[in-house]
Amino acid sequence: MTLTSGKLHREALAAAGLAVALLVPAGADAEPHRFDQPKEMFMLPEFCKYTQDFREHVPGGNNKTEIDRWTASMGPTFIHMHHYCYGLQAVNRAEFMSRTREDRIHNLGVSIKEFDYVIERATPEFAMLPEIFTKRGESLIKMDKPGEGMVDLRKAIDMKADYWQAYAVIGDYFKDAGEPAKAREWLEKGLAARPDTFPLKRRLSALDAQSRQAKNR
């Protein structure tokens, strides 16, 4: 349909822009969401393709049985989980696709906004909140904001004391920061909360090996 009036054309564009803006998380930059990249989709959790937006574009996503199954599993917050999946996409883009530090930081910032969207709308008992806070904290650490990141990681642990992934992220941060004693402290706290967790034990073994190498120099 061709618009002959310049004024009508500008009004139509403005209305379209408003409609798009309403679909974007508050405060977030508009990001192109791509669903035709198999590599990106492969890196996301299985449930993502059954969330809003994804299910309309990803083959097999509009499967009512699976949508109902994940809705029953996650509860009413599942309606917002496509934003969590967008956040994970942004993290993956930062880690594997960004060519510059600026682009990497931008993608990590997008992930924060997407995670915030779900956190602000989640029910208090939502079981995935520890995971989302851990991912948010990890993004903040990668943005050189470790103080803010630690706040989120402690929130995850407060919500679920045996959520070992949060302890692992904290341990990795202190190890990379050259503070092996603090890394060990947090890894041991994680193992106390959830004994025999292999990823935590593996990290402790790596710290031991690093310590032996340092003594033998």
TIZAFI-290806 format. One record per residue: residue number from 1; residue in three letters; z, y, x of N, C-alpha, C, O in turn. Coordinates in nm, 3 decimals. Layout:
<rs>
R   n res      nZ      nY      nX     caZ     caY     caX      cZ      cY      cX      oZ      oY      oX
R NUM ALA       Z       Y       X       Z       Y       X       Z       Y       X       Z       Y       X
...
</rs>
This chain:
<rs>
R   n res      nZ      nY      nX     caZ     caY     caX      cZ      cY      cX      oZ      oY      oX
R   1 MET   0.000  -0.119   0.086   0.000   0.000   0.000   0.000   0.124   0.089   0.084   0.134   0.179
R   2 THR  -0.092   0.218   0.066  -0.105   0.337   0.150  -0.039   0.455   0.083  -0.066   0.483  -0.034
R   3 LEU   0.046   0.525   0.155   0.110   0.645   0.102   0.029   0.765   0.146   0.005   0.783   0.266
R   4 THR  -0.014   0.848   0.052  -0.094   0.966   0.086  -0.007   1.087   0.112  -0.052   1.186   0.171
R   5 SER   0.117   1.080   0.067   0.205   1.195   0.085   0.292   1.176   0.208   0.363   1.076   0.219
R   6 GLY   0.287   1.272   0.301   0.371   1.265   0.420   0.517   1.265   0.385   0.597   1.196   0.449
R   7 LYS   0.555   1.342   0.284   0.695   1.348   0.245   0.743   1.213   0.192   0.851   1.166   0.228
R   8 LEU   0.660   1.150   0.106   0.696   1.020   0.053   0.708   0.916   0.164   0.795   0.830   0.161
R   9 HIS   0.618   0.927   0.262   0.621   0.834   0.374   0.751   0.848   0.453   0.812   0.748   0.491
R  10 ARG   0.792   0.972   0.478   0.917   0.993   0.553   1.036   0.944   0.474   1.129   0.887   0.531
R  11 GLU   1.035   0.966   0.341   1.145   0.920   0.257   1.153   0.768   0.255   1.261   0.710   0.256
R  12 ALA   1.036   0.704   0.254   1.033   0.558   0.253   1.090   0.503   0.383   1.166   0.406   0.384
R  13 LEU   1.050   0.567   0.494   1.102   0.523   0.624   1.253   0.542   0.632   1.324   0.456   0.685
R  14 ALA   1.302   0.654   0.581   1.445   0.681   0.583   1.521   0.578   0.501   1.626   0.530   0.542
R  15 ALA   1.466   0.543   0.384   1.530   0.443   0.299   1.532   0.307   0.368   1.630   0.234   0.360
R  16 ALA   1.422   0.273   0.435   1.416   0.146   0.506   1.517   0.144   0.619   1.583   0.043   0.643
R  17 GLY   1.529   0.256   0.688   1.626   0.264   0.798   1.768   0.247   0.748   1.849   0.182   0.813
R  18 LEU   1.799   0.305   0.631   1.932   0.290   0.573   1.958   0.145   0.537   2.068   0.094   0.560
R  19 ALA   1.857   0.078   0.481   1.874  -0.062   0.443   1.903  -0.149   0.563   1.988  -0.237   0.558
R  20 VAL   1.831  -0.123   0.674   1.855  -0.199   0.796   1.994  -0.169   0.850   2.065  -0.260   0.894
R  21 ALA   2.034  -0.043   0.848   2.164  -0.004   0.901   2.277  -0.075   0.828   2.379  -0.109   0.889
R  22 LEU   2.260  -0.098   0.698   2.364  -0.164   0.621   2.383  -0.309   0.661   2.487  -0.368   0.634
R  23 LEU   2.281  -0.367   0.726   2.289  -0.505   0.769   2.350  -0.521   0.908   2.378  -0.633   0.950
R  24 VAL   2.369  -0.412   0.978   2.419  -0.415   1.116   2.569  -0.396   1.116   2.620  -0.313   1.041
R  25 PRO   2.644  -0.472   1.199   2.789  -0.451   1.206   2.822  -0.306   1.235   2.751  -0.238   1.310
R  26 ALA   2.932  -0.258   1.176   2.971  -0.119   1.195   2.984  -0.087   1.343   3.054  -0.157   1.416
R  27 GLY   2.917   0.018   1.386   2.926   0.062   1.524   2.834  -0.011   1.618   2.830   0.022   1.737
R  28 ALA   2.760  -0.111   1.570   2.675  -0.188   1.659   2.538  -0.126   1.672   2.488  -0.064   1.578
R  29 ASP   2.479  -0.143   1.788   2.340  -0.101   1.806   2.251  -0.203   1.736   2.283  -0.322   1.734
R  30 ALA   2.141  -0.157   1.681   2.047  -0.249   1.618   1.987  -0.339   1.726   1.935  -0.289   1.826
R  31 GLU   1.995  -0.470   1.707   1.944  -0.565   1.804   1.838  -0.652   1.737   1.855  -0.693   1.622
R  32 PRO   1.728  -0.680   1.808   1.629  -0.770   1.751   1.682  -0.913   1.752   1.715  -0.966   1.857
R  33 HIS   1.689  -0.974   1.637   1.737  -1.111   1.629   1.617  -1.204   1.628   1.531  -1.195   1.540
R  34 ARG   1.611  -1.293   1.727   1.499  -1.384   1.740   1.545  -1.525   1.703   1.648  -1.572   1.751
R  35 PHE   1.468  -1.589   1.619   1.500  -1.726   1.579   1.392  -1.824   1.624   1.401  -1.943   1.595
R  36 ASP   1.290  -1.773   1.695   1.177  -1.856   1.734   1.181  -1.898   1.880   1.080  -1.940   1.936
R  37 GLN   1.300  -1.887   1.943   1.315  -1.925   2.082   1.398  -2.054   2.089   1.521  -2.047   2.083
R  38 PRO   1.333  -2.170   2.101   1.408  -2.297   2.100   1.518  -2.302   2.205   1.625  -2.358   2.180
R  39 LYS   1.494  -2.243   2.322   1.596  -2.246   2.427   1.723  -2.173   2.383   1.834  -2.221   2.407
R  40 GLU   1.705  -2.058   2.318   1.822  -1.983   2.271   1.896  -2.059   2.162   2.019  -2.063   2.161
R  41 MET   1.822  -2.120   2.071   1.885  -2.193   1.962   1.957  -2.315   2.014   2.063  -2.351   1.962
R  42 PHE   1.902  -2.381   2.115   1.962  -2.501   2.170   2.100  -2.472   2.230   2.186  -2.559   2.233
R  43 MET   2.120  -2.350   2.277   2.245  -2.313   2.344   2.356  -2.277   2.245   2.470  -2.254   2.286
R  44 LEU   2.325  -2.272   2.117   2.425  -2.235   2.017   2.489  -2.358   1.954   2.428  -2.465   1.955
R  45 PRO   2.610  -2.345   1.900   2.673  -2.458   1.830   2.588  -2.504   1.712   2.507  -2.429   1.658
R  46 GLU   2.608  -2.629   1.675   2.528  -2.689   1.568   2.536  -2.609   1.438   2.436  -2.593   1.368
R  47 PHE   2.656  -2.559   1.405   2.673  -2.496   1.274   2.593  -2.367   1.259   2.569  -2.323   1.147
R  48 CYS   2.552  -2.306   1.372   2.486  -2.176   1.363   2.362  -2.178   1.275   2.337  -2.083   1.201
R  49 LYS   2.286  -2.284   1.283   2.160  -2.284   1.207   2.182  -2.292   1.057   2.088  -2.271   0.979
R  50 TYR   2.307  -2.322   1.015   2.338  -2.328   0.872   2.405  -2.200   0.822   2.439  -2.191   0.704
R  51 THR   2.425  -2.102   0.911   2.486  -1.977   0.870   2.383  -1.885   0.806   2.262  -1.910   0.815
R  52 GLN   2.431  -1.779   0.742   2.340  -1.680   0.684   2.247  -1.627   0.793   2.283  -1.627   0.911
R  53 ASP   2.130  -1.583   0.755   2.024  -1.535   0.845   1.959  -1.651   0.918   1.838  -1.671   0.906
R  54 PHE   2.037  -1.729   0.992   1.980  -1.839   1.069   1.914  -1.942   0.977   1.805  -1.990   1.005
R  55 ARG   1.982  -1.974   0.867   1.932  -2.080   0.780   1.795  -2.047   0.720   1.719  -2.137   0.684
R  56 GLU   1.765  -1.918   0.709   1.637  -1.878   0.651   1.524  -1.884   0.752   1.407  -1.875   0.714
R  57 HIS   1.556  -1.898   0.880   1.453  -1.892   0.984   1.443  -2.018   1.069   1.337  -2.047   1.124
R  58 VAL   1.553  -2.091   1.081   1.554  -2.207   1.171   1.519  -2.333   1.091   1.578  -2.358   0.987
R  59 PRO   1.423  -2.412   1.139   1.386  -2.534   1.068   1.508  -2.624   1.043   1.586  -2.652   1.134
R  60 GLY   1.522  -2.667   0.919   1.633  -2.754   0.881   1.761  -2.680   0.848   1.860  -2.742   0.807
R  61 GLY   1.761  -2.548   0.865   1.884  -2.473   0.842   1.921  -2.459   0.696   2.039  -2.447   0.663
R  62 ASN   1.823  -2.461   0.609   1.851  -2.442   0.465   1.882  -2.575   0.398   1.828  -2.607   0.292
R  63 ASN   1.970  -2.650   0.462   2.010  -2.782   0.412   2.141  -2.766   0.336   2.247  -2.744   0.396
R  64 LYS   2.134  -2.776   0.204   2.252  -2.747   0.121   2.370  -2.837   0.155   2.485  -2.793   0.154
R  65 THR   2.343  -2.964   0.186   2.452  -3.056   0.219   2.528  -3.008   0.342   2.651  -3.009   0.345
R  66 GLU   2.453  -2.967   0.445   2.516  -2.920   0.568   2.584  -2.784   0.547   2.693  -2.760   0.599
R  67 ILE   2.520  -2.697   0.472   2.581  -2.566   0.442   2.715  -2.586   0.370   2.814  -2.522   0.403
R  68 ASP   2.715  -2.675   0.271   2.838  -2.703   0.196   2.944  -2.767   0.287   3.063  -2.737   0.275
R  69 ARG   2.899  -2.855   0.377   2.994  -2.923   0.466   3.062  -2.822   0.558   3.184  -2.827   0.576
R  70 TRP   2.984  -2.731   0.617   3.043  -2.634   0.709   3.125  -2.529   0.634   3.225  -2.479   0.686
R  71 THR   3.083  -2.496   0.513   3.162  -2.402   0.432   3.298  -2.463   0.397   3.400  -2.394   0.401
R  72 ALA   3.298  -2.593   0.363   3.424  -2.661   0.332   3.513  -2.670   0.456   3.635  -2.660   0.446
R  73 SER   3.450  -2.689   0.571   3.525  -2.703   0.695   3.587  -2.571   0.741   3.702  -2.567   0.783
R  74 MET   3.509  -2.463   0.733   3.554  -2.333   0.785   3.616  -2.243   0.680   3.687  -2.148   0.713
R  75 GLY   3.589  -2.271   0.553   3.643  -2.186   0.448   3.557  -2.062   0.424   3.443  -2.055   0.470
R  76 PRO   3.612  -1.964   0.353   3.534  -1.847   0.311   3.479  -1.764   0.427   3.382  -1.690   0.410
R  77 THR   3.540  -1.773   0.545   3.493  -1.693   0.659   3.357  -1.742   0.708   3.290  -1.670   0.782
R  78 PHE   3.316  -1.861   0.669   3.185  -1.912   0.713   3.072  -1.818   0.674   2.969  -1.813   0.741
R  79 ILE   3.092  -1.742   0.566   2.988  -1.650   0.522   2.958  -1.543   0.627   2.851  -1.481   0.624
R  80 HIS   3.051  -1.520   0.719   3.032  -1.417   0.822   2.995  -1.475   0.959   2.971  -1.399   1.053
R  81 MET   2.989  -1.606   0.971   2.980  -1.666   1.103   2.844  -1.649   1.172   2.831  -1.679   1.291
R  82 HIS   2.744  -1.601   1.100   2.618  -1.573   1.169   2.638  -1.463   1.273   2.567  -1.458   1.373
R  83 HIS   2.736  -1.376   1.249   2.764  -1.271   1.348   2.829  -1.330   1.473   2.804  -1.282   1.584
R  84 TYR   2.911  -1.433   1.457   2.964  -1.500   1.575   2.850  -1.562   1.655   2.848  -1.556   1.778
R  85 CYS   2.755  -1.622   1.585   2.640  -1.684   1.652   2.556  -1.578   1.722   2.504  -1.602   1.831
R  86 TYR   2.540  -1.461   1.660   2.471  -1.351   1.728   2.546  -1.310   1.854   2.486  -1.280   1.957
R  87 GLY   2.679  -1.310   1.845   2.759  -1.277   1.962   2.738  -1.376   2.075   2.725  -1.337   2.191
R  88 LEU   2.734  -1.505   2.042   2.709  -1.607   2.143   2.569  -1.592   2.203   2.550  -1.610   2.323
R  89 GLN   2.473  -1.558   2.118   2.338  -1.532   2.168   2.338  -1.419   2.270   2.273  -1.427   2.374
R  90 ALA   2.412  -1.314   2.238   2.418  -1.198   2.329   2.483  -1.236   2.462   2.439  -1.191   2.568
R  91 VAL   2.588  -1.319   2.457   2.652  -1.366   2.580   2.553  -1.447   2.663   2.543  -1.429   2.785
R  92 ASN   2.479  -1.536   2.598   2.381  -1.617   2.670   2.271  -1.532   2.731   2.223  -1.559   2.841
R  93 ARG   2.231  -1.428   2.659   2.130  -1.338   2.714   2.185  -1.264   2.837   2.114  -1.244   2.935
R  94 ALA   2.312  -1.226   2.829   2.374  -1.158   2.943   2.380  -1.250   3.065   2.355  -1.207   3.177
R  95 GLU   2.413  -1.376   3.041   2.433  -1.470   3.151   2.303  -1.521   3.210   2.293  -1.539   3.332
R  96 PHE   2.202  -1.544   3.126   2.084  -1.617   3.172   1.953  -1.539   3.165   1.853  -1.581   3.223
R  97 MET   1.952  -1.426   3.096   1.825  -1.356   3.076   1.824  -1.212   3.125   1.717  -1.156   3.150
R  98 SER   1.940  -1.152   3.138   1.945  -1.012   3.180   1.903  -1.000   3.327   1.949  -1.076   3.412
R  99 ARG   1.816  -0.905   3.355   1.765  -0.886   3.491   1.838  -0.776   3.565   1.828  -0.766   3.687
R 100 THR   1.909  -0.692   3.492   1.983  -0.583   3.557   2.127  -0.584   3.508   2.158  -0.639   3.402
R 101 ARG   2.216  -0.523   3.588   2.356  -0.512   3.547   2.368  -0.433   3.418   2.448  -0.467   3.331
R 102 GLU   2.289  -0.329   3.404   2.294  -0.246   3.282   2.262  -0.330   3.159   2.330  -0.320   3.057
R 103 ASP   2.158  -0.413   3.170   2.119  -0.496   3.056   2.226  -0.602   3.028   2.254  -0.634   2.912
R 104 ARG   2.286  -0.655   3.134   2.391  -0.755   3.118   2.512  -0.694   3.045   2.564  -0.753   2.951
R 105 ILE   2.554  -0.577   3.089   2.668  -0.510   3.025   2.635  -0.477   2.880   2.719  -0.490   2.792
R 106 HIS   2.512  -0.433   2.856   2.471  -0.402   2.719   2.483  -0.525   2.629   2.539  -0.517   2.520
R 107 ASN   2.432  -0.639   2.675   2.439  -0.760   2.594   2.582  -0.805   2.571   2.617  -0.851   2.462
R 108 LEU   2.665  -0.793   2.673   2.807  -0.827   2.655   2.873  -0.734   2.554   2.956  -0.777   2.474
R 109 GLY   2.835  -0.606   2.558   2.888  -0.511   2.460   2.846  -0.547   2.318   2.924  -0.533   2.224
R 110 VAL   2.722  -0.593   2.304   2.675  -0.638   2.172   2.760  -0.756   2.125   2.795  -0.765   2.007
R 111 SER   2.791  -0.847   2.217   2.871  -0.964   2.178   3.008  -0.921   2.125   3.057  -0.978   2.028
R 112 ILE   3.069  -0.821   2.187   3.199  -0.772   2.142   3.189  -0.723   1.997   3.274  -0.756   1.914
R 113 LYS   3.087  -0.646   1.968   3.071  -0.591   1.833   3.049  -0.701   1.729   3.099  -0.693   1.617
R 114 GLU   2.974  -0.803   1.768   2.951  -0.914   1.675   3.080  -0.994   1.653   3.111  -1.033   1.541
R 115 PHE   3.155  -1.019   1.762   3.282  -1.090   1.747   3.378  -1.009   1.660   3.450  -1.065   1.576
R 116 ASP   3.379  -0.878   1.680   3.467  -0.791   1.601   3.436  -0.802   1.452   3.526  -0.802   1.369
R 117 TYR   3.308  -0.812   1.420   3.267  -0.820   1.280   3.336  -0.938   1.211   3.386  -0.924   1.100
R 118 VAL   3.340  -1.052   1.279   3.402  -1.170   1.220   3.554  -1.157   1.219   3.619  -1.187   1.119
R 119 ILE   3.611  -1.111   1.331   3.757  -1.097   1.341   3.811  -1.007   1.229   3.914  -1.037   1.169
R 120 GLU   3.740  -0.898   1.203   3.787  -0.803   1.101   3.779  -0.859   0.960   3.847  -0.809   0.870
R 121 ARG   3.698  -0.962   0.939   3.677  -1.016   0.805   3.734  -1.157   0.786   3.733  -1.210   0.675
R 122 ALA   3.783  -1.216   0.894   3.834  -1.353   0.887   3.964  -1.361   0.808   4.044  -1.267   0.808
R 123 THR   3.983  -1.472   0.742   4.112  -1.497   0.678   4.215  -1.525   0.787   4.179  -1.577   0.893
R 124 PRO   4.343  -1.492   0.764   4.445  -1.508   0.869   4.456  -1.650   0.923   4.489  -1.669   1.040
R 125 GLU   4.427  -1.749   0.839   4.443  -1.888   0.881   4.314  -1.947   0.939   4.308  -2.067   0.966
R 126 PHE   4.211  -1.865   0.958   4.083  -1.916   1.005   4.099  -1.987   1.139   4.143  -1.927   1.238
R 127 ALA   4.063  -2.114   1.142   4.091  -2.200   1.258   4.013  -2.161   1.383   4.052  -2.197   1.494
R 128 MET   3.904  -2.087   1.368   3.823  -2.054   1.484   3.860  -1.921   1.549   3.796  -1.881   1.646
R 129 LEU   3.961  -1.854   1.498   4.001  -1.727   1.559   4.040  -1.740   1.706   4.003  -1.654   1.785
R 130 PRO   4.115  -1.845   1.747   4.144  -1.857   1.891   4.017  -1.865   1.976   4.011  -1.807   2.084
R 131 GLU   3.917  -1.937   1.927   3.791  -1.946   2.001   3.722  -1.810   2.009   3.671  -1.771   2.114
R 132 ILE   3.720  -1.738   1.898   3.650  -1.609   1.896   3.722  -1.509   1.986   3.657  -1.434   2.059
R 133 PHE   3.855  -1.507   1.982   3.929  -1.417   2.071   3.908  -1.456   2.218   3.901  -1.369   2.305
R 134 THR   3.897  -1.585   2.245   3.872  -1.628   2.383   3.735  -1.582   2.430   3.721  -1.533   2.542
R 135 LYS   3.635  -1.598   2.347   3.501  -1.552   2.383   3.497  -1.401   2.400   3.430  -1.349   2.489
R 136 ARG   3.569  -1.330   2.314   3.574  -1.184   2.325   3.642  -1.144   2.456   3.594  -1.055   2.527
R 137 GLY   3.754  -1.211   2.487   3.824  -1.182   2.611   3.739  -1.210   2.733   3.741  -1.135   2.831
R 138 GLU   3.663  -1.318   2.728   3.576  -1.353   2.839   3.467  -1.248   2.859   3.436  -1.212   2.972
R 139 SER   3.411  -1.199   2.749   3.309  -1.093   2.759   3.368  -0.967   2.821   3.305  -0.903   2.905
R 140 LEU   3.491  -0.931   2.779   3.555  -0.812   2.834   3.580  -0.825   2.985   3.560  -0.730   3.060
R 141 ILE   3.622  -0.942   3.028   3.643  -0.965   3.171   3.511  -0.948   3.246   3.507  -0.889   3.354
R 142 LYS   3.403  -1.000   3.190   3.272  -0.988   3.255   3.222  -0.844   3.255   3.134  -0.809   3.335
R 143 MET   3.277  -0.761   3.167   3.243  -0.619   3.164   3.336  -0.538   3.254   3.337  -0.415   3.248
R 144 ASP   3.414  -0.608   3.337   3.510  -0.543   3.427   3.621  -0.471   3.350   3.667  -0.364   3.388
R 145 LYS   3.663  -0.534   3.239   3.776  -0.484   3.160   3.880  -0.595   3.146   3.910  -0.638   3.034
R 146 PRO   3.935  -0.641   3.260   4.025  -0.757   3.255   4.151  -0.733   3.174   4.202  -0.826   3.110
R 147 GLY   4.204  -0.610   3.176   4.325  -0.582   3.099   4.305  -0.608   2.951   4.387  -0.673   2.886
R 148 GLU   4.194  -0.555   2.898   4.164  -0.577   2.756   4.133  -0.724   2.730   4.172  -0.780   2.627
R 149 GLY   4.065  -0.786   2.823   4.032  -0.927   2.807   4.157  -1.014   2.799   4.163  -1.107   2.719
R 150 MET   4.256  -0.984   2.883   4.380  -1.061   2.884   4.455  -1.049   2.751   4.519  -1.144   2.706
R 151 VAL   4.447  -0.933   2.690   4.511  -0.914   2.559   4.452  -1.013   2.458   4.526  -1.077   2.383
R 152 ASP   4.321  -1.025   2.458   4.256  -1.118   2.364   4.289  -1.263   2.397   4.313  -1.343   2.306
R 153 LEU   4.291  -1.297   2.524   4.321  -1.435   2.563   4.464  -1.473   2.527   4.489  -1.586   2.487
R 154 ARG   4.557  -1.379   2.541   4.695  -1.406   2.500   4.705  -1.419   2.348   4.785  -1.497   2.298
R 155 LYS   4.624  -1.342   2.276   4.622  -1.356   2.130   4.577  -1.498   2.092   4.635  -1.560   2.003
R 156 ALA   4.475  -1.547   2.161   4.426  -1.682   2.134   4.536  -1.785   2.156   4.554  -1.877   2.076
R 157 ILE   4.612  -1.768   2.266   4.720  -1.861   2.297   4.835  -1.847   2.197   4.897  -1.946   2.159
R 158 ASP   4.864  -1.724   2.155   4.969  -1.703   2.055   4.934  -1.773   1.923   5.021  -1.825   1.854
R 159 MET   4.805  -1.773   1.891   4.761  -1.836   1.767   4.761  -1.989   1.777   4.791  -2.059   1.680
R 160 LYS   4.728  -2.037   1.897   4.718  -2.183   1.916   4.762  -2.213   2.059   4.684  -2.203   2.154
R 161 ALA   4.888  -2.250   2.073   4.948  -2.263   2.207   4.876  -2.364   2.295   4.879  -2.351   2.418
R 162 ASP   4.812  -2.465   2.236   4.744  -2.566   2.317   4.592  -2.543   2.325   4.517  -2.636   2.353
R 163 TYR   4.549  -2.419   2.301   4.405  -2.391   2.311   4.370  -2.377   2.459   4.376  -2.268   2.516
R 164 TRP   4.333  -2.488   2.520   4.320  -2.495   2.666   4.210  -2.404   2.720   4.218  -2.360   2.835
R 165 GLN   4.107  -2.376   2.639   3.997  -2.293   2.688   4.044  -2.154   2.732   3.991  -2.098   2.828
R 166 ALA   4.142  -2.099   2.661   4.194  -1.966   2.698   4.264  -1.972   2.834   4.247  -1.882   2.916
R 167 TYR   4.342  -2.078   2.857   4.407  -2.095   2.987   4.303  -2.109   3.099   4.321  -2.056   3.208
R 168 ALA   4.194  -2.179   3.069   4.089  -2.198   3.169   4.026  -2.065   3.208   4.002  -2.039   3.326
R 169 VAL   3.998  -1.981   3.109   3.937  -1.850   3.136   4.032  -1.765   3.221   3.989  -1.699   3.315
R 170 ILE   4.161  -1.766   3.186   4.258  -1.688   3.264   4.266  -1.742   3.407   4.269  -1.665   3.503
R 171 GLY   4.270  -1.874   3.419   4.275  -1.934   3.552   4.153  -1.897   3.635   4.166  -1.865   3.754
R 172 ASP   4.035  -1.901   3.574   3.912  -1.864   3.644   3.916  -1.719   3.689   3.872  -1.685   3.799
R 173 TYR   3.968  -1.632   3.602   3.973  -1.490   3.637   4.059  -1.469   3.762   4.017  -1.403   3.856
R 174 PHE   4.181  -1.526   3.762   4.270  -1.504   3.876   4.217  -1.571   4.003   4.234  -1.519   4.113
R 175 LYS   4.152  -1.685   3.988   4.092  -1.750   4.105   3.986  -1.659   4.166   3.984  -1.636   4.286
R 176 ASP   3.896  -1.608   4.080   3.789  -1.521   4.128   3.842  -1.389   4.183   3.781  -1.327   4.270
R 177 ALA   3.959  -1.347   4.132   4.020  -1.222   4.178   4.098  -1.241   4.308   4.157  -1.146   4.360
R 178 GLY   4.099  -1.364   4.361   4.171  -1.389   4.486   4.320  -1.402   4.468   4.396  -1.371   4.559
R 179 GLU   4.363  -1.448   4.349   4.505  -1.466   4.321   4.531  -1.611   4.279   4.560  -1.637   4.162
R 180 PRO   4.519  -1.704   4.373   4.531  -1.847   4.337   4.666  -1.886   4.279   4.674  -1.977   4.196
R 181 ALA   4.773  -1.817   4.321   4.906  -1.850   4.267   4.912  -1.823   4.117   4.966  -1.904   4.041
R 182 LYS   4.857  -1.711   4.074   4.856  -1.680   3.930   4.761  -1.774   3.856   4.788  -1.815   3.743
R 183 ALA   4.649  -1.808   3.920   4.557  -1.904   3.859   4.628  -2.036   3.835   4.618  -2.094   3.727
R 184 ARG   4.701  -2.082   3.936   4.775  -2.208   3.923   4.880  -2.198   3.812   4.897  -2.291   3.733
R 185 GLU   4.949  -2.086   3.807   5.052  -2.068   3.704   4.995  -2.087   3.564   5.055  -2.155   3.481
R 186 TRP   4.881  -2.026   3.538   4.823  -2.035   3.405   4.762  -2.172   3.377   4.768  -2.221   3.264
R 187 LEU   4.704  -2.233   3.477   4.651  -2.368   3.457   4.764  -2.466   3.429   4.749  -2.555   3.346
R 188 GLU   4.877  -2.449   3.497   4.992  -2.537   3.473   5.053  -2.511   3.335   5.100  -2.604   3.270
R 189 LYS   5.051  -2.385   3.291   5.096  -2.356   3.154   5.007  -2.426   3.052   5.055  -2.481   2.953
R 190 GLY   4.878  -2.424   3.079   4.785  -2.491   2.988   4.808  -2.641   2.983   4.804  -2.702   2.877
R 191 LEU   4.833  -2.700   3.100   4.858  -2.845   3.104   4.992  -2.880   3.041   5.008  -2.989   2.985
R 192 ALA   5.088  -2.789   3.049   5.216  -2.813   2.982   5.199  -2.815   2.831   5.263  -2.892   2.760
R 193 ALA   5.109  -2.728   2.782   5.083  -2.721   2.638   4.993  -2.834   2.592   5.004  -2.883   2.479
R 194 ARG   4.902  -2.876   2.682   4.809  -2.983   2.646   4.784  -3.072   2.769   4.687  -3.053   2.842
R 195 PRO   4.873  -3.168   2.791   4.865  -3.251   2.911   4.733  -3.331   2.919   4.670  -3.363   2.818
R 196 ASP   4.697  -3.362   3.043   4.579  -3.446   3.071   4.448  -3.385   3.026   4.351  -3.457   3.001
R 197 THR   4.443  -3.252   3.014   4.316  -3.186   2.981   4.232  -3.180   3.108   4.266  -3.108   3.202
R 198 PHE   4.123  -3.255   3.110   4.045  -3.271   3.234   3.994  -3.139   3.291   4.006  -3.119   3.412
R 199 PRO   3.938  -3.047   3.211   3.888  -2.922   3.271   3.997  -2.842   3.343   3.969  -2.777   3.443
R 200 LEU   4.121  -2.847   3.293   4.230  -2.778   3.360   4.271  -2.850   3.487   4.297  -2.787   3.590
R 201 LYS   4.277  -2.984   3.481   4.311  -3.062   3.600   4.206  -3.045   3.708   4.238  -3.038   3.827
R 202 ARG   4.080  -3.038   3.667   3.972  -3.019   3.764   3.986  -2.884   3.835   3.964  -2.873   3.955
R 203 ARG   4.023  -2.782   3.759   4.042  -2.649   3.819   4.160  -2.650   3.917   4.154  -2.588   4.023
R 204 LEU   4.267  -2.721   3.882   4.381  -2.730   3.973   4.341  -2.803   4.101   4.382  -2.763   4.210
R 205 SER   4.263  -2.907   4.089   4.216  -2.980   4.208   4.132  -2.891   4.297   4.141  -2.898   4.420
R 206 ALA   4.049  -2.805   4.235   3.967  -2.712   4.314   4.056  -2.612   4.388   4.027  -2.577   4.502
R 207 LEU   4.163  -2.567   4.323   4.257  -2.476   4.390   4.324  -2.545   4.509   4.342  -2.485   4.614
R 208 ASP   4.361  -2.673   4.490   4.423  -2.748   4.599   4.327  -2.761   4.717   4.366  -2.744   4.833
R 209 ALA   4.202  -2.791   4.686   4.102  -2.805   4.793   4.083  -2.673   4.865   4.070  -2.670   4.988
R 210 GLN   4.080  -2.566   4.790   4.065  -2.432   4.851   4.184  -2.400   4.941   4.168  -2.343   5.048
R 211 SER   4.304  -2.438   4.896   4.424  -2.413   4.975   4.423  -2.493   5.105   4.461  -2.442   5.210
R 212 ARG   4.380  -2.619   5.098   4.372  -2.703   5.218   4.272  -2.646   5.318   4.297  -2.642   5.438
R 213 GLN   4.159  -2.601   5.268   4.058  -2.543   5.357   4.112  -2.420   5.427   4.088  -2.399   5.546
R 214 ALA   4.185  -2.338   5.352   4.241  -2.215   5.411   4.341  -2.248   5.521   4.346  -2.178   5.621
R 215 LYS   4.422  -2.355   5.504   4.521  -2.393   5.604   4.457  -2.450   5.729   4.511  -2.437   5.839
R 216 ASN   4.340  -2.514   5.711   4.274  -2.579   5.824   4.187  -2.484   5.906   4.130  -2.524   6.008
R 217 ARG   4.176  -2.361   5.864   4.093  -2.266   5.939   4.164  -2.218   6.064   4.109  -2.137   6.139
</rs>
